[in-house]
Amino acid sequence: MTNRTEFSWAQVLSAKKTAPAEPSLQDPLPTEPASVESPAPVITPVAPAQPQALDDEAPDALQVAAALSNHAEQKDSMTDCPQTLAPAAKPSAKRAHSAGQASDKKRWRWARERVIQALYQQILNSTPVDVLDAQFMEDVFMLKVDLELFRRLVRGVSANEKALDAAFTPLLDRPLAELDPIEQAILRMGAFELIHTPEIPRAVAINEAVEMAKLYGASESHKYINGVLDKLADRVRLAEPRRPA
């Protein structure tokens, strides 16, 4: 609708530049309709002269009128032809197509980002897992993430929260309650991956937690997260070598 209004306004300006010179409004014109005996050419300039005067005096008003007119025409068109609403479905189709083309690494990273958001919300509000899942699934961006990984981590951390805390709390230099909630969420996710997902390499589990700390945590929290999870991995991944220094 905006483009149509600007195009109409450009046409009016163009008409002003290309129109032949018209008699000035100061020239004497009959104040009343010309009589039958008046020559026709005298009446002709009156019609274009009035829009030009309105154009010069109040262009904003003309724009508003044109916009309202276009809006009314478009509204009527939408009412008369419901099929014109069909293009609204294009964004969803485009996102679904993009989700199919996203690499696995991106889908896993996006899933972990949503996991941290969900666990953070759970820490603050004690939100049940099913409610969290329903809330996050309202976001169409979830079509892009690895839903299986997202649900496995959120439900796994929630179901094993106390055991996970007990696993890494001895490695902290302060009480768990003194950690920022976002750091608690990251440590729980990292601990769950190290303990319960042996198919995920030690280095990957720790690195993903560190990346979440860089994204959501304080400026130096990623170093703290790395140190704690590296010590935990030494305890729970005995058969897996440490990451190269």
Secondary structure by P-SEA (a helix, b strand, c coil): caaaaaaaaaaaaaaaaaccccccccccccccccccccccccccaaaaaaaaaaaaccaaaaaaaaaaaaaaaaaaaaaaccccccccaaaaaaaaaaaaaccaaaaaaaaaaaaaaaaaaaaaccccaaaaaaaaaccccccccaaaaaaaaaaaaaacaaaaaaacccccccccccccaaaaaaaaaaaaaacccccccaaaaaaaaaaaaaaccccaaaaaaaaaaaaaaaacccccccccc
